[in-house]
């Protein structure tokens, strides 16, 4: 993954398939399009996303950029948070995701004066120095090989005293198979092993956990972090069920992991994750999942 395509990493950060390790390989052709999977995850995160954005206390009327905006839902919620006098730009390298983001914006009734999207490279942002009051970067930074270059660019386009916000899901591991922690750990290890060639020196989870050090090395100050724990319990709302079933069980934990699990683990994983199975966990009355999201903030000197 080259530095000239880091924002592609942003949402090839979650490109087929995305998982606890954050890595990807090409998905089977019967897996839903990645943009749909990304939208499912954003919708699943929405209550937590709105809480964390409110806690940022972004100034009304401020200007910000969402680096690696994907299908644009976080950019939309950020634009709503800064109000009608504010302006948010979403940057994403893939044309189809920029188009999807613009469709989301139109459906939400936000005009281009409040929210706009454009193609761009997050390691060479197409904006002048100090153009924004803040930068938001969600689930992207751990995919960028040259982390310091990306942070330098974020700092460059932010005014002195402005903030850099790095959001990462699963700095801690999620729980999707309650009652089966050993199996879930082995599945998570299989995801890590599947993506290790792409991750490089450190795994994606290691990169996420190194974020405070990366911010410090970039010369940023007032580094802070806060973790939110999303909880879902049976009976699941349809968006939550769809995310866990399609994005996690079928895409992330699907055929890509079969050769990395023992026959016994694959059989148990299938019994728990297949909606046709009598042991399907999402159909049990006591099902729950735990999904951590961590927000790192820093200030530009």
Backbone torsions as a table, in degrees:
resi	resn	phi	psi	omega
1	UNK	NA	115.8	-174.2
2	UNK	-83.2	157.9	178.2
3	UNK	-66.5	-19.9	179.4
4	UNK	-78.9	-3.0	178.7
5	UNK	-130.9	36.7	-174.5
6	UNK	-66.6	-33.6	-178.1
7	UNK	-75.9	-23.7	167.4
8	UNK	-58.1	-40.6	174.5
9	UNK	-59.5	-33.4	-178.6
10	UNK	-51.6	-45.3	-177.0
11	UNK	-126.0	8.3	147.8
12	UNK	-93.2	1.6	165.3
13	UNK	-62.0	-34.1	178.5
14	UNK	-119.0	20.9	-179.6
15	UNK	-64.1	157.2	-177.0
16	UNK	-49.8	129.2	-21.7
17	UNK	-96.4	151.2	179.9
18	UNK	-102.7	144.4	178.6
19	UNK	-158.0	-162.3	-176.5
20	UNK	-57.6	-33.4	178.3
21	UNK	-82.5	-18.7	179.6
22	UNK	84.4	-4.5	-174.9
23	UNK	-82.5	178.3	178.9
24	UNK	-150.6	152.5	165.6
25	UNK	-136.5	168.4	-179.7
26	UNK	-64.4	135.2	-177.4
27	UNK	-88.7	156.3	173.6
28	UNK	-58.1	155.6	-174.2
29	UNK	-67.9	-17.3	179.9
30	UNK	-86.9	-0.2	176.4
31	UNK	-80.6	141.7	-176.8
32	UNK	-61.0	157.4	179.9
33	UNK	-56.8	146.9	-176.8
34	UNK	-59.9	-39.5	-179.6
35	UNK	-57.3	-37.1	178.0
36	UNK	-68.2	-40.5	178.8
37	UNK	-64.1	-41.3	178.8
38	UNK	-63.8	-42.4	177.7
39	UNK	-61.8	-39.6	178.0
40	UNK	-59.0	-44.5	-178.6
41	UNK	-65.4	-42.6	178.1
42	UNK	-61.8	-41.1	178.8
43	UNK	-65.4	-39.2	176.3
44	UNK	-60.9	-40.3	-178.0
45	UNK	-79.5	-11.5	-167.5
46	UNK	-51.0	-48.6	179.9
47	UNK	-58.4	-43.1	178.1
48	UNK	-67.3	-40.7	179.9
49	UNK	-59.5	-44.4	-179.3
50	UNK	-66.3	-36.6	177.4
51	UNK	-64.9	-46.6	-176.4
52	UNK	-69.2	-34.6	177.4
53	UNK	-66.9	-41.2	177.4
54	UNK	-61.7	-39.1	-179.6
55	UNK	-68.2	-21.6	176.6
56	UNK	-68.9	-23.7	-179.9
57	UNK	51.5	51.4	177.4
58	UNK	-62.8	134.2	-176.8
59	UNK	-62.3	137.8	175.2
60	UNK	-59.1	135.9	179.2
61	UNK	80.5	6.1	-178.0
62	UNK	-79.8	165.4	180.0
63	UNK	-112.1	134.3	-179.8
64	UNK	-144.9	165.3	177.4
65	UNK	-129.6	136.6	176.3
66	UNK	-102.7	107.2	-176.4
67	UNK	-86.9	117.6	-175.9
68	UNK	79.7	54.7	-168.7
69	UNK	-77.1	-10.0	178.5
70	UNK	60.4	-128.0	-178.6
71	UNK	-88.8	6.4	165.5
72	UNK	92.0	2.9	-175.8
73	UNK	-69.9	-42.5	177.1
74	UNK	-63.0	-41.2	177.8
75	UNK	-59.5	-38.2	178.2
76	UNK	-63.4	-46.3	-179.1
77	UNK	-67.3	-34.2	175.5
78	UNK	-65.4	-42.1	179.1
79	UNK	-63.7	-39.4	177.2
80	UNK	-63.5	-36.3	-176.9
81	UNK	-68.1	-34.6	-178.1
82	UNK	-88.3	-5.6	171.8
83	UNK	82.1	178.1	-174.0
84	UNK	-65.3	-20.1	178.4
85	UNK	-88.0	-3.8	-178.3
86	UNK	-94.9	175.7	179.8
87	UNK	-149.0	133.5	178.6
88	UNK	-126.9	137.1	174.7
89	UNK	-116.1	129.6	173.7
90	UNK	-100.4	131.3	-179.1
91	UNK	-115.3	130.7	-175.7
92	UNK	-154.8	133.3	-174.6
93	UNK	-78.5	-19.9	-174.2
94	UNK	-94.9	123.9	-175.8
95	UNK	-57.4	-40.8	-177.0
96	UNK	-65.4	-29.7	178.4
97	UNK	-78.7	-34.3	173.2
98	UNK	-61.1	-44.1	178.5
99	UNK	-62.4	-42.6	179.0
100	UNK	-63.4	-40.0	179.2
101	UNK	-64.2	-40.8	178.9
102	UNK	-65.1	-35.9	176.6
103	UNK	-65.5	-40.3	176.9
104	UNK	-61.0	-42.6	-178.7
105	UNK	-63.0	-44.1	179.7
106	UNK	-61.7	-40.8	-179.8
107	UNK	-66.2	-30.6	-179.4
108	UNK	-83.8	-9.1	178.5
109	UNK	78.5	18.8	178.5
110	UNK	-91.7	125.6	-177.9
111	UNK	-79.2	160.9	177.5
112	UNK	-60.0	-20.5	176.5
113	UNK	-70.7	-20.7	177.8
114	UNK	-102.5	-33.6	-176.3
115	UNK	-149.3	123.7	-179.8
116	UNK	-133.8	158.0	179.5
117	UNK	-131.2	147.5	176.5
118	UNK	-153.9	155.3	174.5
119	UNK	-71.8	144.4	179.0
120	UNK	-177.8	161.7	-178.5
121	UNK	-103.4	122.0	-176.1
122	UNK	-68.3	-15.2	175.6
123	UNK	-93.3	-0.1	175.6
124	UNK	-148.6	69.7	-172.8
125	UNK	-63.8	135.3	-174.1
126	UNK	-84.8	53.0	-177.8
127	UNK	-138.7	154.2	177.8
128	UNK	-73.3	166.1	177.5
129	UNK	-58.5	139.4	173.4
130	UNK	64.7	25.4	-174.8
131	UNK	-74.6	-19.8	-172.0
132	UNK	-128.0	156.8	174.8
133	UNK	-82.7	-24.9	-178.5
134	UNK	-157.9	158.0	174.7
135	UNK	-125.4	135.5	174.5
136	UNK	-115.7	135.0	-179.6
137	UNK	-138.5	106.8	-172.6
138	UNK	-107.0	118.2	174.3
139	UNK	59.4	37.1	-174.8
140	UNK	-124.4	-43.7	-167.2
141	UNK	-57.9	-37.1	-176.6
142	UNK	-69.1	-10.7	178.0
143	UNK	-94.4	-4.5	-173.8
144	UNK	-92.1	116.9	179.8
145	UNK	-57.5	-44.9	179.6
146	UNK	-98.0	78.0	-177.0
147	UNK	-58.3	-42.1	-176.8
148	UNK	-65.9	-37.1	176.8
149	UNK	-63.0	-41.9	178.6
150	UNK	-62.5	-44.3	-179.7
151	UNK	-68.5	-35.4	175.8
152	UNK	-60.9	-41.3	179.1
153	UNK	-66.5	-42.2	177.7
154	UNK	-60.8	-43.8	179.1
155	UNK	-66.3	-37.1	-178.1
156	UNK	-61.2	-41.6	-175.1
157	UNK	-86.3	0.5	179.1
158	UNK	-103.6	136.5	179.7
159	UNK	-64.9	154.5	174.1
160	UNK	-55.5	132.9	-177.0
161	UNK	88.7	-9.6	177.6
162	UNK	-76.7	172.9	-173.4
163	UNK	-114.6	148.6	169.7
164	UNK	-108.8	128.9	-179.0
165	UNK	-120.5	119.6	178.7
166	UNK	-113.0	115.1	178.0
167	UNK	-104.4	130.9	179.0
168	UNK	-134.8	127.7	172.4
169	UNK	-84.6	147.1	174.0
170	UNK	60.1	43.7	161.2
171	UNK	-60.5	-37.7	164.5
172	UNK	-98.3	155.3	-179.7
173	UNK	-76.3	143.2	176.2
174	UNK	-77.9	166.9	173.2
175	UNK	-121.3	114.5	176.4
176	UNK	-114.5	-15.7	-178.9
177	UNK	-122.2	69.8	-178.2
178	UNK	-59.0	137.4	-178.1
179	UNK	91.8	-6.5	-179.0
180	UNK	-131.7	55.2	-174.0
181	UNK	-64.4	-35.9	-178.4
182	UNK	-67.0	-44.7	177.3
183	UNK	-61.9	-43.8	-177.7
184	UNK	-64.7	-37.7	176.1
185	UNK	-62.5	-39.4	179.5
186	UNK	-69.1	-35.4	175.4
187	UNK	-64.9	-44.1	178.1
188	UNK	-61.8	-38.0	177.2
189	UNK	-66.5	-37.7	177.1
190	UNK	-62.8	-39.5	176.0
191	UNK	-62.0	-43.4	178.0
192	UNK	-61.3	-45.1	-180.0
193	UNK	-63.7	-38.4	-179.7
194	UNK	-63.0	-35.9	-174.1
195	UNK	-102.4	4.5	-173.1
196	UNK	-60.7	-36.2	-179.9
197	UNK	-62.1	-33.5	178.9
198	UNK	-80.4	-31.7	-173.9
199	UNK	-68.7	-33.2	179.4
200	UNK	86.3	-140.9	-173.5
201	UNK	-60.8	-40.0	-179.0
202	UNK	-117.8	148.8	174.6
203	UNK	-69.0	167.2	-179.7
204	UNK	-64.7	-37.5	177.9
205	UNK	-66.9	-38.1	174.6
206	UNK	-61.1	-41.0	178.3
207	UNK	-62.5	-43.6	178.2
208	UNK	-58.0	-44.9	-176.5
209	UNK	-71.7	-16.6	177.9
210	UNK	-89.5	5.9	-175.8
211	UNK	-57.3	-45.5	179.6
212	UNK	-57.7	-40.0	177.8
213	UNK	-65.6	-38.3	178.1
214	UNK	-63.3	-41.4	178.5
215	UNK	-64.5	-41.6	178.7
216	UNK	-64.1	-44.3	-179.9
217	UNK	-63.2	-26.3	178.5
218	UNK	-80.4	0.6	177.5
219	UNK	84.4	13.1	179.6
220	UNK	-85.7	155.3	-176.3
221	UNK	-121.2	178.0	178.5
222	UNK	50.8	48.0	-176.8
223	UNK	-74.8	130.4	-178.9
224	UNK	-141.7	166.6	177.4
225	UNK	-151.1	154.2	177.8
226	UNK	-149.8	135.7	-179.2
227	UNK	-112.8	134.3	178.2
228	UNK	-111.0	140.7	179.5
229	UNK	-117.3	106.8	175.7
230	UNK	-79.6	133.5	178.8
231	UNK	-123.0	135.9	174.6
232	UNK	-130.0	135.1	-179.3
233	UNK	-128.5	153.7	175.7
234	UNK	-66.0	145.2	-2.5
235	UNK	-77.4	133.4	-176.4
236	UNK	-75.4	141.1	168.6
237	UNK	-66.6	153.4	-174.2
238	UNK	-59.0	-42.5	178.1
239	UNK	-61.4	-35.5	179.6
240	UNK	-70.6	-44.9	177.6
241	UNK	-60.6	-43.6	-178.1
242	UNK	-63.8	-41.5	179.0
243	UNK	-61.9	-50.5	-176.6
244	UNK	-64.8	-43.4	-177.3
245	UNK	-68.9	-51.7	-171.9
246	UNK	-83.4	-45.6	-174.7
247	UNK	-80.5	-36.4	-177.5
248	UNK	-93.6	-64.5	-172.1
249	UNK	-65.5	-42.0	-174.0
250	UNK	-90.8	-42.1	-178.1
251	UNK	-83.9	-59.6	-173.6
252	UNK	-70.7	-40.0	-175.1
253	UNK	-105.2	21.9	-177.1
254	UNK	-85.0	-147.8	-171.3
255	UNK	-58.6	-24.8	-179.6
256	UNK	-59.7	-24.0	-177.2
257	UNK	-101.1	-7.0	-169.9
258	UNK	-57.9	-44.5	-176.7
259	UNK	-71.8	-13.4	-179.5
260	UNK	-95.1	-5.2	178.4
261	UNK	-111.1	151.2	175.3
262	UNK	-67.1	157.5	176.5
263	UNK	-54.9	-36.7	-179.7
264	UNK	-67.9	-42.6	178.8
265	UNK	-67.6	-39.6	178.9
266	UNK	-63.7	-40.1	179.8
267	UNK	-64.6	-42.0	179.3
268	UNK	-70.1	-42.2	175.9
269	UNK	-56.1	-43.1	-179.2
270	UNK	-66.0	-40.9	179.8
271	UNK	-63.6	-35.2	-177.7
272	UNK	-84.1	-27.5	-171.8
273	UNK	-104.5	-13.7	-177.6
274	UNK	-84.4	120.7	-178.7
275	UNK	-63.1	-17.6	177.7
276	UNK	-85.2	-6.4	-177.1
277	UNK	-83.5	141.8	175.5
278	UNK	-67.0	-12.7	179.2
279	UNK	-102.0	11.1	-177.6
280	UNK	-53.7	120.0	-172.1
281	UNK	-66.2	-31.6	-177.2
282	UNK	-69.8	-15.1	179.5
283	UNK	-91.6	-4.7	-176.9
284	UNK	-82.3	145.1	-176.1
285	UNK	-70.1	-16.3	-177.2
286	UNK	-107.5	14.3	-177.9
287	UNK	-63.2	144.0	169.0
288	UNK	-150.4	158.3	170.1
289	UNK	-134.0	154.3	178.2
290	UNK	-124.5	128.9	-171.2
291	UNK	-135.5	104.9	-177.0
292	UNK	-87.4	141.4	175.3
293	UNK	-130.4	129.4	-178.9
294	UNK	-116.5	136.5	178.8
295	UNK	-117.0	122.2	175.4
296	UNK	-105.5	134.4	177.8
297	UNK	-126.3	150.0	176.4
298	UNK	-150.4	160.2	-178.6
299	UNK	-116.0	141.1	177.7
300	UNK	-77.8	128.5	-179.2
301	UNK	-59.2	NA	NA
